[in-house]
């Protein structure tokens, strides 16, 4: 009962000392420590009117950086404890903070506004023309932390539909006018703004329409026409963000962007510089296909060079783009929806899988790991594997493309003394273990299931967890007992119950001296 009263008195004494001290840093540090103690929040809330916030802000008018940082820490804690409805009483101080020369003060002020943005009733307060204008100006700040904090605050503001209308209105101090001025700066600032607007647009169809109506995406599309490869790469990265929702796809199709990127992909042989853009373009088309509402077959027919580039690059192990192509191939196979792109040209897909299978058998360790991780993604499936017979047969048919001896190859890889190879192999097995046909493939290799149940084969934590992932899926499978037999399945269940890090106890025999 007495401790809150003692803390309250200590706070009063420290605030009183602060106002008369010629060197306030030590007192500010004591205040910060006291405000970090349990019970401080309640005291601040009960005594908000007596806290000399105006004087604390005058402590920021110093050239001594240590004092500024200590004062920011105190203010940050006080603002965190204050009830949301009281925050708007300090708008004038925060506006001054946004204009302060010192970076910590700007960051403290942005943090204050971020907290206000979490409360719908305060959106009108932080979207007042002056304050909002000051916030938006910080998008162009040279310090990355400050600029990114500003982006996060504006995105929080945009989470409210009423705030969106104010932000995108034509009034003085609105977002659009300020952004046009900021974007006159350097390339870094321009793309920072593009990224912010892309993130806001991705929230809903309404936000996409609002952002598109400003014309900012048209400015982004013009970046693609520049002769600067780095600018083009950054532009394609932003376009990839847009293509991840249906509104973005429709907009980019209307603007002929998808068609233009497909043309760029087609021109790589005649323009060597275009080759630098291929990884970004492949990623763009991969997201176009992966997008939930995509008509995958139509995309494959309309933009055939995309998949042809993936297939041909996988076959060319010496290509600088080989890893990009393998990762794209794996990403497309990682969901039943986008997997249609692989099934659209099944013979080429089986050929690509055959290439991965042969590389896993004989290539360098780095390439083998890349290939196995890709295979693991392609055959992973989160649904009920064995209930849809057609689906199971479809996956098994693709698996055959990896080669007749692929399972024996995995077994040999798993027995090598290289953790990265074994971990990649276990990722493949983890994907196969849920399929009945996958379990049959494991059983077909003599000694493979016994190898998986041997805890002595792994020593590091990650490998033990991956091995347990395989056992976990076998233990919970409805088909594993039938495939492996009751005795072996009992061992699988026992391993599963013991967990990934179980160590068998040793029998110790004590010998008494005669």
BELPETA-V723399 format. One record per residue. RES is the residue in one letter. D_LAST is the distance of its C-alpha to the last C-alpha in Angstrom with 1 decimal. Layout:
res=RES d_last=D_LAST
res=RES d_last=D_LAST
This chain:
res=X d_last=66.8
res=X d_last=67.4
res=X d_last=65.8
res=X d_last=68.6
res=X d_last=71.2
res=X d_last=69.4
res=X d_last=69.2
res=X d_last=72.8
res=X d_last=73.8
res=X d_last=71.7
res=X d_last=73.5
res=X d_last=76.9
res=X d_last=76.2
res=X d_last=74.9
res=X d_last=78.0
res=X d_last=80.3
res=X d_last=78.7
res=X d_last=78.9
res=X d_last=82.7
res=X d_last=83.2
res=X d_last=80.6
res=X d_last=81.9
res=X d_last=78.5
res=X d_last=77.2
res=X d_last=74.2
res=X d_last=71.6
res=X d_last=73.1
res=X d_last=73.1
res=X d_last=69.4
res=X d_last=68.7
res=X d_last=70.8
res=X d_last=68.9
res=X d_last=65.5
res=X d_last=66.9
res=X d_last=68.5
res=X d_last=65.1
res=X d_last=63.5
res=X d_last=63.1
res=X d_last=66.3
res=X d_last=68.6
res=X d_last=70.3
res=X d_last=71.5
res=X d_last=72.9
res=X d_last=74.7
res=X d_last=76.3
res=X d_last=77.4
res=X d_last=78.8
res=X d_last=80.2
res=X d_last=83.7
res=X d_last=82.6
res=X d_last=80.6
res=X d_last=82.8
res=X d_last=82.4
res=X d_last=85.7
res=X d_last=84.5
res=X d_last=81.2
res=X d_last=83.3
res=X d_last=85.3
res=X d_last=82.0
res=X d_last=82.0
res=X d_last=85.2
res=X d_last=83.4
res=X d_last=82.8
res=X d_last=79.3
res=X d_last=77.0
res=X d_last=74.0
res=X d_last=76.2
res=X d_last=77.4
res=X d_last=73.9
res=X d_last=72.7
res=X d_last=75.8
res=X d_last=75.3
res=X d_last=71.8
res=X d_last=73.2
res=X d_last=76.0
res=X d_last=73.8
res=X d_last=71.6
res=X d_last=74.7
res=X d_last=76.3
res=X d_last=73.2
res=X d_last=73.1
res=X d_last=76.8
res=X d_last=78.0
res=X d_last=79.6
res=X d_last=83.1
res=X d_last=83.1
res=X d_last=82.4
res=X d_last=86.0
res=X d_last=87.1
res=X d_last=85.7
res=X d_last=87.5
res=X d_last=89.6
res=X d_last=86.6
res=X d_last=84.8
res=X d_last=87.9
res=X d_last=87.9
res=X d_last=84.3
res=X d_last=85.0
res=X d_last=87.5
res=X d_last=85.4
res=X d_last=84.9
res=X d_last=81.1
res=X d_last=78.9
res=X d_last=76.4
res=X d_last=79.3
res=X d_last=80.5
res=X d_last=77.0
res=X d_last=76.7
res=X d_last=80.2
res=X d_last=79.3
res=X d_last=76.1
res=X d_last=78.4
res=X d_last=80.8
res=X d_last=77.9
res=X d_last=76.8
res=X d_last=80.4
res=X d_last=80.6
res=X d_last=77.9
res=X d_last=80.3
res=X d_last=83.4
res=X d_last=85.5
res=X d_last=85.2
res=X d_last=86.4
res=X d_last=90.0
res=X d_last=88.9
res=X d_last=87.0
res=X d_last=89.6
res=X d_last=92.4
res=X d_last=94.4
res=X d_last=93.4
res=X d_last=89.7
res=X d_last=89.4
res=X d_last=91.4
res=X d_last=89.1
res=X d_last=86.0
res=X d_last=87.5
res=X d_last=88.5
res=X d_last=84.8
res=X d_last=84.3
res=X d_last=85.9
res=X d_last=83.7
res=X d_last=82.3
res=X d_last=78.8
res=X d_last=76.9
res=X d_last=74.8
res=X d_last=78.0
res=X d_last=79.8
res=X d_last=76.9
res=X d_last=76.5
res=X d_last=80.2
res=X d_last=79.9
res=X d_last=77.2
res=X d_last=79.4
res=X d_last=82.4
res=X d_last=80.5
res=X d_last=79.4
res=X d_last=83.0
res=X d_last=84.0
res=X d_last=81.7
res=X d_last=84.4
res=X d_last=87.5
res=X d_last=89.9
res=X d_last=88.5
res=X d_last=89.1
res=X d_last=92.7
res=X d_last=93.1
res=X d_last=91.2
res=X d_last=93.3
res=X d_last=96.6
res=X d_last=99.5
res=X d_last=99.6
res=X d_last=99.3
res=X d_last=95.7
res=X d_last=94.5
res=X d_last=91.7
res=X d_last=93.9
res=X d_last=96.3
res=X d_last=93.5
res=X d_last=91.6
res=X d_last=94.7
res=X d_last=94.9
res=X d_last=91.2
res=X d_last=91.3
res=X d_last=93.9
res=X d_last=91.1
res=X d_last=88.7
res=X d_last=87.1
res=X d_last=83.7
res=X d_last=85.4
res=X d_last=87.4
res=X d_last=84.3
res=X d_last=82.5
res=X d_last=85.4
res=X d_last=85.3
res=X d_last=81.6
res=X d_last=82.2
res=X d_last=85.1
res=X d_last=83.2
res=X d_last=80.4
res=X d_last=82.9
res=X d_last=84.7
res=X d_last=81.6
res=X d_last=81.2
res=X d_last=83.9
res=X d_last=87.2
res=X d_last=89.1
res=X d_last=87.4
res=X d_last=87.9
res=X d_last=91.6
res=X d_last=92.0
res=X d_last=90.3
res=X d_last=92.3
res=X d_last=95.5
res=X d_last=95.1
res=X d_last=95.6
res=X d_last=92.4
res=X d_last=91.0
res=X d_last=94.3
res=X d_last=93.5
res=X d_last=90.1
res=X d_last=91.6
res=X d_last=93.9
res=X d_last=90.9
res=X d_last=90.3
res=X d_last=93.6
res=X d_last=92.8
res=X d_last=92.2
res=X d_last=89.1
res=X d_last=86.0
res=X d_last=83.7
res=X d_last=86.1
res=X d_last=86.2
res=X d_last=82.4
res=X d_last=82.2
res=X d_last=85.0
res=X d_last=83.3
res=X d_last=80.1
res=X d_last=82.1
res=X d_last=83.9
res=X d_last=80.5
res=X d_last=79.8
res=X d_last=83.2
res=X d_last=82.6
res=X d_last=79.6
res=X d_last=81.8
res=X d_last=84.7
res=X d_last=87.3
res=X d_last=86.3
res=X d_last=86.6
res=X d_last=90.1
res=X d_last=91.2
res=X d_last=90.0
res=X d_last=91.6
res=X d_last=94.9
res=X d_last=94.8
res=X d_last=94.2
res=X d_last=91.0
res=X d_last=88.9
res=X d_last=91.6
res=X d_last=91.9
res=X d_last=88.1
res=X d_last=88.3
res=X d_last=91.2
res=X d_last=89.2
res=X d_last=86.4
res=X d_last=88.9
res=X d_last=90.4
res=X d_last=87.2
res=X d_last=88.4
res=X d_last=91.7
res=X d_last=90.3
res=X d_last=87.2
res=X d_last=86.7
res=X d_last=86.3
res=X d_last=83.0
res=X d_last=81.5
res=X d_last=82.5
res=X d_last=80.9
res=X d_last=77.4
res=X d_last=79.1
res=X d_last=81.5
res=X d_last=78.8
res=X d_last=76.9
res=X d_last=80.2
res=X d_last=80.9
res=X d_last=77.3
res=X d_last=77.6
res=X d_last=81.0
res=X d_last=79.5
res=X d_last=76.3
res=X d_last=78.5
res=X d_last=78.3
res=X d_last=82.0
res=X d_last=82.6
res=X d_last=84.5
res=X d_last=82.2
res=X d_last=84.3
res=X d_last=87.4
res=X d_last=85.7
res=X d_last=84.6
res=X d_last=88.1
res=X d_last=89.9
res=X d_last=87.6
res=X d_last=86.4
res=X d_last=85.7
res=X d_last=82.7
res=X d_last=80.6
res=X d_last=82.1
res=X d_last=80.9
res=X d_last=77.4
res=X d_last=77.3
res=X d_last=78.8
res=X d_last=76.6
res=X d_last=73.4
res=X d_last=74.6
res=X d_last=75.2
res=X d_last=71.7
res=X d_last=73.3
res=X d_last=75.2
res=X d_last=74.5
res=X d_last=74.9
res=X d_last=72.4
res=X d_last=69.6
res=X d_last=72.3
res=X d_last=73.5
res=X d_last=70.0
res=X d_last=69.2
res=X d_last=72.6
res=X d_last=72.1
res=X d_last=68.7
res=X d_last=70.2
res=X d_last=73.0
res=X d_last=70.5
res=X d_last=68.3
res=X d_last=70.4
res=X d_last=72.3
res=X d_last=75.5
res=X d_last=75.6
res=X d_last=74.0
res=X d_last=77.5
res=X d_last=78.4
res=X d_last=76.0
res=X d_last=77.3
res=X d_last=80.9
res=X d_last=80.6
res=X d_last=77.7
res=X d_last=78.2
res=X d_last=77.9
res=X d_last=74.8
res=X d_last=73.1
res=X d_last=74.1
res=X d_last=72.5
res=X d_last=69.3
res=X d_last=69.3
res=X d_last=69.5
res=X d_last=66.5
res=X d_last=64.5
res=X d_last=65.3
res=X d_last=64.5
res=X d_last=61.1
res=X d_last=60.3
res=X d_last=61.4
res=X d_last=62.5
res=X d_last=60.9
res=X d_last=58.0
res=X d_last=60.3
res=X d_last=62.9
res=X d_last=60.4
res=X d_last=59.0
res=X d_last=62.6
res=X d_last=63.4
res=X d_last=60.3
res=X d_last=60.8
res=X d_last=64.4
res=X d_last=63.4
res=X d_last=60.9
res=X d_last=63.8
res=X d_last=66.3
res=X d_last=64.2
res=X d_last=62.8
res=X d_last=64.4
res=X d_last=63.8
res=X d_last=65.7
res=X d_last=64.7
res=X d_last=64.2
res=X d_last=64.4
res=X d_last=67.3
res=X d_last=70.1
res=X d_last=70.2
res=X d_last=73.0
res=X d_last=71.1
res=X d_last=67.9
res=X d_last=70.0
res=X d_last=71.7
res=X d_last=68.4
res=X d_last=67.0
res=X d_last=70.2
res=X d_last=69.8
res=X d_last=66.2
res=X d_last=67.3
res=X d_last=69.2
res=X d_last=66.0
res=X d_last=65.7
res=X d_last=64.4
res=X d_last=61.0
res=X d_last=60.5
res=X d_last=57.4
res=X d_last=55.8
res=X d_last=56.8
res=X d_last=55.0
res=X d_last=51.8
res=X d_last=51.9
res=X d_last=52.6
res=X d_last=49.7
res=X d_last=47.3
res=X d_last=48.5
res=X d_last=46.4
res=X d_last=49.1
res=X d_last=48.8
res=X d_last=52.5
res=X d_last=53.2
res=X d_last=50.5
res=X d_last=51.7
res=X d_last=55.2
res=X d_last=54.2
res=X d_last=52.4
res=X d_last=55.6
res=X d_last=57.5
res=X d_last=55.0
res=X d_last=55.1
res=X d_last=58.8
res=X d_last=58.6
res=X d_last=55.8
res=X d_last=58.2
res=X d_last=60.7
res=X d_last=60.1
res=X d_last=61.6
res=X d_last=59.2
res=X d_last=56.2
res=X d_last=57.6
res=X d_last=57.9
res=X d_last=54.2
res=X d_last=53.3
res=X d_last=55.6
res=X d_last=53.3
res=X d_last=50.3
res=X d_last=47.0
res=X d_last=48.8
res=X d_last=47.5
res=X d_last=44.0
res=X d_last=44.3
res=X d_last=45.5
res=X d_last=42.5
res=X d_last=40.0
res=X d_last=38.9
res=X d_last=37.4
res=X d_last=40.9
res=X d_last=41.9
res=X d_last=40.4
res=X d_last=43.3
res=X d_last=44.5
res=X d_last=48.0
res=X d_last=47.0
res=X d_last=44.5
res=X d_last=47.3
res=X d_last=49.8
res=X d_last=47.5
res=X d_last=46.9
res=X d_last=50.7
res=X d_last=51.0
res=X d_last=48.4
res=X d_last=50.0
res=X d_last=53.4
res=X d_last=52.0
res=X d_last=50.2
res=X d_last=53.4
res=X d_last=55.7
res=X d_last=57.3
res=X d_last=57.4
res=X d_last=53.9
res=X d_last=52.5
res=X d_last=55.4
res=X d_last=55.2
res=X d_last=51.4
res=X d_last=50.6
res=X d_last=48.6
res=X d_last=45.1
res=X d_last=45.7
res=X d_last=47.5
res=X d_last=44.5
res=X d_last=42.4
res=X d_last=45.2
res=X d_last=45.2
res=X d_last=41.4
res=X d_last=41.7
res=X d_last=44.6
res=X d_last=42.9
res=X d_last=39.9
res=X d_last=42.3
res=X d_last=42.7
res=X d_last=39.6
res=X d_last=36.9
res=X d_last=33.5
res=X d_last=31.2
res=X d_last=27.8
res=X d_last=24.7
res=X d_last=21.8
res=X d_last=18.7
res=X d_last=15.3
res=X d_last=12.5
res=X d_last=9.1
res=X d_last=6.3
res=X d_last=3.7
res=X d_last=0.0
